[in-house]
């Protein structure tokens, strides 16, 4: 077993001692899903500080807690607080919680993020189900020795976001009367936002939205054999020919306004997700 595999197992063993539930679905409570943790019938709440080898979140809006319990008829492991490359962590550290959740038993992962809209048809306040992604991080969490017990050396990425789950999300959004965009998410390292030229280049590449997370976690999820459902909360419009200076307070306010409908949609999907 590699050093990474040993760290994953040590963290998972610690969590198992605190909670006997075997989660079926992992949820990364990124932007748009933060309050979903409050809806979980929790069997255990474990601070990241108490879990061996877990990073420490430095983002003010991320609580840094693993919540294990039931939601929508499924057993879930919810990660209330994610890690970002721009915080100074390696991508292996950023994705470590996904590895641990897999070791605990999950078969599927729900992930969300805040993103800037590149598609000219998008508006701030829209929701997007992620159909594919572009890794613009300049790195990859799978670089280095491969532990075959964690996943294959060369994982296939032809369907990183599970088509069945994308269809489910669109169906549930229709039932809920919610507008749901679909598109390609491009992940950047951050923390600065992009220039006009970069936005133009990204749009030409085929990206519909851009953010600073998700891609590393999904790469590791696919490596681990997990099904994935991803959402972006479009918090601002990144149109290069009409670009205005970023207003972070406004972006946060937009994300907060989107959260209730994204939480409803994610919950509806969770109820009917096929796992295992």
N, C-alpha and C positions, 0 to 999 in steps of 0.2 A: 504494500500500500504506500502511495506517495505521502509526502508531508501534508499536502492538501487533504487527501482522503482521511488521514489520521485526525486532522483538525475538525473536519466535518463530523466524523464519528464521535469525537469527544464532546462536541457541542450537542449533537443529537442525544447522546446518552444523558447528558445533564438535563435536557428538556424532558426526556421520558421519565426521569425520576420525579419531575414536578407535575406531570400530566400523563395519564394513561391513554387518553384519546388518540386514535390514529387519524390524522386529517386526510381528507380526500382532495381538497382544493386549497391551493395557496393563493393569497390575495396580497398584493403589494399596494398598500394604501397610500398611493401617490396623490397628486393633486386631483381633486374631484371625488375621491373616495375616502378621505380622512375620517369623516363621521360615520362611515359604515361600521367601524369598530364598536360604536356604541350600540349597534343593533345585534351584535353577536351575544348569544347566551354563553357567556364565557365559563369555561372550566378552569382556565388558568391564564394569568397575566404575568409575563416574565419580562423584567427589564433587560434590555440588551446588555447593560452593565454586568448582569449576573451570568451571562452565557459565555462560556469559554470561546475565545478567538473572534467574537463578534466585534465589528467596528463600533465606534461611537458616533452617533449622528451629530452634526454640527449645524443643521438647518433648524431655525427657530420654530418653524411650523410642524416639525416632525417629532413626535413624542418619544420614539425609541423604545418600543415595547412589542413583544410577541404575544398575540392574543389567540388562544386555542379554544374552540368551542363549536357551537352549531349556529348555522344561519341558512335560511332557505331550505331546510331539510338536509343540509350537507354538513359534514364535519370540516371545519376550516382552520387553517393556520394563517392568521392575518399579521402582516408585518407593518406595524404602525410606525413608519419612518424608514426611508430608504437612504442609500448612500450614493454619492455622485463622484465622478472622476475629478471634478473641479475642487472637491474638498481635499484632494491630495492623496486619496486612496488609489491603490492599484485596481485594475479591473477584476482581478481575482478576489480582492477584498470587497469590492462593490457587489459582486455576485455571490458572495459566500452565503448569505441567507437563503438564496434559492437552492443551493446545494444542501443546506441543512433541512429545509422544508421537504425536499425530495427524500432525504434519508429518513424523515419522520413518516413518510408514506404517501405524499401527495401525488396525484396523477395528472393534475391540471393546474394552470396558473392564470390568474386574472391580474392584469397590470394596467395602470393608468398614468397619465402624465399631463402636464401643462405644455402647450405647444403654440408656436406662432403659425398663423395660417399663411401659406404660400400660394395656394390655389386661389385665383381671383374670384371664384364663386363663393369662397368661404367668408364668414363674418365672425368677429369676436362674439363669443357666446355660443358658438356651434359645438356640437359633439361629433367626433369622428371615430368610427371603428377602424382599427388599423388592419390593412390587408397585406402589407409588406413593409420592409424597411430598408434603409440605406445606412450602412455603417460608415460614418464620417468622423469616428472618434480618434482615428489615427492609431488604434490599438485593438487588441482582441483578447478577451478573457481566457481563450483556450491556448494562447501561446505558452510554450514551456512543456515540461514532461506531461504525458497523458496517462491518467489512471483509467485503465479499461473498465474498472468497476464503476466509474462515474459516468462513462460514455465513450463513444468511439473516437479514434484519432481524427477522422475526417467526417464530421457529421454533415448530412445532407440538409441544405437550407432552402429546398424548393417550395416548402410550405411552412414557414416559421409561425404563421398565425393560422390556426386551424379553421379550414373553410366551413366546417360544420358549425363552429361557434360564431363565425362571422354571419352566417345565414340566420342563426338563432338570434343574434343581437338585432339584426335588421327586422326580423319578424316581431320581436318583443317591442322594439321602438315603435313599430306600426300600431301594435295593440295599445300602447301607452299614449299614442298621439304625439310622439316626439320626433322631431326632425333629426335624422342621423346621417351624417356624411360618411363617406368611405374614402380611404386614401392611403398613400405611402408616407410613412414617418421617417424623417432623417434625423439621426442622432449625432450631435456635436459634443465636444468635451466641455465647452463653456470655460469660465463663467461669463465672459462678455457676450453680448448679443452680436449678431452678424452685421456686416456692412451691406450697402446696397448691391455691390458687385457680387458678394457671396450669396445673397438672397436670389439674385438673378440666375446665378450659376446653379444653385440648388433646384430652382424651379425648372431650369432647362434639363436637369438630370432626371426629372420626373417626380420630385418630392412635392407632396401636398401640405406637409406640416413639418416644423423643425423644433427640436427640443434638446435637452441635455441629459437624457436618461434612457431607460427602457431597452435600448438595443443590446447592451451587454447582458442584461438579465435574460432577455429572450434568447440570445445565443446560447447561454448556459442552460436555459430551460430545454431548448431543442437538443442540446448535447446530452441532457439527462433523460430524454425521451418523454417530456411532458407535452401535453396539449396546451395551447396558449390562446387567450382572448385578450386583446389590447384595445384601449380607448385613449383618445387624446381630447382634452378640453382646450378648445381654441380660444386663447386668451387675448390675442392681439393680431393685427393684420400686418403682414410683412411684405408689402407690395413695393418693390424697389423704386418704381416711378412715382410713388405717392407716400414715401416713407417719412414718418414723423418720429421724433425722439421718443425712446421708450419711457413710459410712465409706469414704474414698478408698482406703485400703489394701485393704479388703475388695473394693471394686470392681475394683481392679487384679488382685487374686488370682483373682477370678472370671473376668476376661478371660483371664488366663493359662491357667486350667483349660479354658476353651472352645477355646483356640487349636488344639490338635491335631485335634479333630474338624472345625473349620471349614477348616483347611488341607487335610485329606483330602477334604472335600467340594468345595472350590474346585478342587483338582487333578483330581478325577474329572470335574468339569464341563469343565475346560479341555481335557481329552483329546477330548471329543466336541463341543465348541462349533464351530458352523459360522461361519466368518468369511469376509469378502470379499464 
